[in-house]
């Protein structure tokens, strides 16, 4: 199963409307003491971080977690969940480090079940971004990826540094449901 990437127009709109969120994720990974935005609440392994980007009409918030591979300290991810401005869709945005193999995409496994792949949509100097609309992405039959994440205990995101070498990075889903429900 392949996750559907964001349509180009939605991706551009999100990039413009939430430009500060990926930067917040990256800065939290590199410089926790100098992160932009404000941590509004913590929910298990997740935090709701809010900021008002330049030109935005109001504060924007995201549910975030930053993780590093146990055996590869140079491979870390920032996982961001945000709702579109119209509140009609939920976006999963993952920032992976430079040096990942882009054609293989980003694999996702929840509680031992393969969910599929999301492809990288763009790279900047801080890393490469993969984005999917969670509400529309089906795992199997009618089961939505968002529902699988809400019910799960552990997600593993897989990045590839070579065609043969996948690196699994565990993401704790403890507090994900509470954080998602509290996300403005």
C-alpha positions as a Python dict, from the first residue, in 0.01 Angstrom:
ca = {
    (1, 'X'): (0, 0, 0),
    (2, 'X'): (135, 343, -90),
    (3, 'X'): (36, 654, 98),
    (4, 'X'): (-102, 921, -128),
    (5, 'X'): (113, 1234, -129),
    (6, 'X'): (-42, 1573, -82),
    (7, 'X'): (-180, 1731, -397),
    (8, 'X'): (58, 2002, -519),
    (9, 'X'): (-181, 2290, -447),
    (10, 'X'): (-247, 2169, -93),
    (11, 'X'): (124, 2114, -34),
    (12, 'X'): (203, 2467, -150),
    (13, 'X'): (-77, 2614, 62),
    (14, 'X'): (46, 2423, 366),
    (15, 'X'): (403, 2528, 304),
    (16, 'X'): (293, 2891, 299),
    (17, 'X'): (47, 2868, 587),
    (18, 'X'): (260, 2658, 820),
    (19, 'X'): (614, 2746, 722),
    (20, 'X'): (721, 2777, 1084),
    (21, 'X'): (619, 2423, 1186),
    (22, 'X'): (894, 2231, 1003),
    (23, 'X'): (1143, 2488, 1125),
    (24, 'X'): (1017, 2436, 1479),
    (25, 'X'): (1061, 2061, 1440),
    (26, 'X'): (1416, 2097, 1310),
    (27, 'X'): (1517, 2350, 1571),
    (28, 'X'): (1378, 2132, 1848),
    (29, 'X'): (1599, 1849, 1723),
    (30, 'X'): (1911, 2063, 1703),
    (31, 'X'): (1864, 2327, 1970),
    (32, 'X'): (1598, 2242, 2225),
    (33, 'X'): (1681, 2543, 2439),
    (34, 'X'): (1621, 2786, 2151),
    (35, 'X'): (1306, 2645, 1996),
    (36, 'X'): (1065, 2890, 1839),
    (37, 'X'): (705, 2869, 1943),
    (38, 'X'): (561, 2771, 2274),
    (39, 'X'): (495, 2425, 2412),
    (40, 'X'): (129, 2451, 2507),
    (41, 'X'): (94, 2101, 2650),
    (42, 'X'): (260, 1761, 2674),
    (43, 'X'): (80, 1435, 2613),
    (44, 'X'): (298, 1133, 2683),
    (45, 'X'): (577, 1137, 2426),
    (46, 'X'): (409, 1417, 2225),
    (47, 'X'): (398, 1795, 2262),
    (48, 'X'): (165, 2055, 2119),
    (49, 'X'): (381, 2342, 1997),
    (50, 'X'): (227, 2670, 1878),
    (51, 'X'): (370, 2972, 1701),
    (52, 'X'): (251, 3265, 1493),
    (53, 'X'): (452, 3266, 1170),
    (54, 'X'): (520, 3595, 993),
    (55, 'X'): (218, 3695, 786),
    (56, 'X'): (-17, 3447, 953),
    (57, 'X'): (-355, 3563, 1083),
    (58, 'X'): (-323, 3368, 1402),
    (59, 'X'): (-139, 3110, 1601),
    (60, 'X'): (-73, 2772, 1438),
    (61, 'X'): (-23, 2455, 1639),
    (62, 'X'): (118, 2110, 1571),
    (63, 'X'): (148, 1786, 1761),
    (64, 'X'): (518, 1694, 1753),
    (65, 'X'): (775, 1436, 1853),
    (66, 'X'): (1146, 1431, 1772),
    (67, 'X'): (1321, 1093, 1768),
    (68, 'X'): (1667, 953, 1698),
    (69, 'X'): (1754, 599, 1588),
    (70, 'X'): (1894, 397, 1880),
    (71, 'X'): (2191, 269, 1683),
    (72, 'X'): (2241, 572, 1454),
    (73, 'X'): (2256, 904, 1641),
    (74, 'X'): (2298, 1089, 1311),
    (75, 'X'): (1957, 968, 1189),
    (76, 'X'): (1670, 1151, 1352),
    (77, 'X'): (1317, 1243, 1254),
    (78, 'X'): (1075, 1516, 1346),
    (79, 'X'): (719, 1389, 1327),
    (80, 'X'): (453, 1660, 1301),
    (81, 'X'): (75, 1626, 1295),
    (82, 'X'): (-125, 1934, 1201),
    (83, 'X'): (-470, 2023, 1084),
    (84, 'X'): (-530, 2231, 775),
    (85, 'X'): (-659, 2585, 827),
    (86, 'X'): (-1010, 2477, 724),
    (87, 'X'): (-994, 2182, 971),
    (88, 'X'): (-1101, 1942, 695),
    (89, 'X'): (-780, 1737, 683),
    (90, 'X'): (-504, 1613, 910),
    (91, 'X'): (-149, 1615, 776),
    (92, 'X'): (141, 1391, 879),
    (93, 'X'): (469, 1570, 801),
    (94, 'X'): (799, 1397, 869),
    (95, 'X'): (1137, 1568, 844),
    (96, 'X'): (1417, 1321, 766),
    (97, 'X'): (1787, 1413, 760),
    (98, 'X'): (1978, 1485, 441),
    (99, 'X'): (2145, 1177, 300),
    (100, 'X'): (1839, 952, 296),
    (101, 'X'): (1766, 771, -28),
    (102, 'X'): (1467, 958, -173),
    (103, 'X'): (1321, 706, -427),
    (104, 'X'): (1250, 450, -152),
    (105, 'X'): (1035, 696, 38),
    (106, 'X'): (952, 675, 409),
    (107, 'X'): (816, 343, 532),
    (108, 'X'): (571, 317, 821),
    (109, 'X'): (496, 22, 1046),
    (110, 'X'): (250, 42, 1338),
    (111, 'X'): (252, -230, 1605),
    (112, 'X'): (421, -476, 1372),
    (113, 'X'): (189, -411, 1075),
    (114, 'X'): (323, -263, 754),
    (115, 'X'): (125, 49, 672),
    (116, 'X'): (306, 146, 351),
    (117, 'X'): (526, 425, 218),
    (118, 'X'): (502, 799, 187),
    (119, 'X'): (721, 965, -70),
    (120, 'X'): (940, 1267, -7),
    (121, 'X'): (794, 1585, -152),
    (122, 'X'): (1086, 1827, -112),
    (123, 'X'): (1423, 1883, 50),
    (124, 'X'): (1570, 2194, 209),
    (125, 'X'): (1897, 2258, 389),
    (126, 'X'): (1756, 2107, 711),
    (127, 'X'): (1639, 1779, 556),
    (128, 'X'): (1374, 1618, 338),
    (129, 'X'): (999, 1627, 398),
    (130, 'X'): (741, 1358, 350),
    (131, 'X'): (377, 1460, 379),
    (132, 'X'): (49, 1273, 362),
    (133, 'X'): (-315, 1353, 428),
    (134, 'X'): (-399, 1109, 708),
    (135, 'X'): (-776, 1127, 677),
    (136, 'X'): (-776, 1006, 314),
    (137, 'X'): (-496, 748, 333),
    (138, 'X'): (-629, 394, 362),
    (139, 'X'): (-429, 109, 514),
    (140, 'X'): (-670, -169, 420),
    (141, 'X'): (-1039, -178, 344),
    (142, 'X'): (-1191, 120, 526),
    (143, 'X'): (-927, 156, 796),
    (144, 'X'): (-770, 501, 789),
    (145, 'X'): (-407, 560, 879),
    (146, 'X'): (-511, 815, 1141),
    (147, 'X'): (-728, 556, 1317),
    (148, 'X'): (-439, 307, 1315),
    (149, 'X'): (-206, 567, 1471),
    (150, 'X'): (-467, 668, 1731),
    (151, 'X'): (-508, 304, 1840),
    (152, 'X'): (-140, 208, 1815),
    (153, 'X'): (135, 177, 2074),
    (154, 'X'): (450, 212, 1860),
    (155, 'X'): (512, 337, 1508),
    (156, 'X'): (836, 269, 1325),
    (157, 'X'): (938, 501, 1044),
    (158, 'X'): (1188, 352, 802),
    (159, 'X'): (1435, 561, 601),
    (160, 'X'): (1691, 418, 361),
    (161, 'X'): (2054, 524, 342),
    (162, 'X'): (2114, 280, 54),
    (163, 'X'): (1878, 49, -141),
    (164, 'X'): (1964, -238, 94),
    (165, 'X'): (1995, -50, 422),
    (166, 'X'): (1674, 55, 593),
    (167, 'X'): (1696, 226, 931),
    (168, 'X'): (1390, 183, 1154),
    (169, 'X'): (1323, 470, 1393),
    (170, 'X'): (1068, 395, 1666),
    (171, 'X'): (812, 661, 1754),
    (172, 'X'): (624, 622, 2081),
    (173, 'X'): (249, 663, 2031),
    (174, 'X'): (191, 705, 2406),
    (175, 'X'): (-16, 1022, 2438),
    (176, 'X'): (-83, 1051, 2065),
    (177, 'X'): (-462, 1019, 2101),
    (178, 'X'): (-480, 1271, 2386),
    (179, 'X'): (-251, 1511, 2201),
    (180, 'X'): (-446, 1477, 1878),
    (181, 'X'): (-776, 1540, 2059),
    (182, 'X'): (-626, 1850, 2226),
    (183, 'X'): (-479, 1988, 1901),
    (184, 'X'): (-658, 2314, 1819),
}
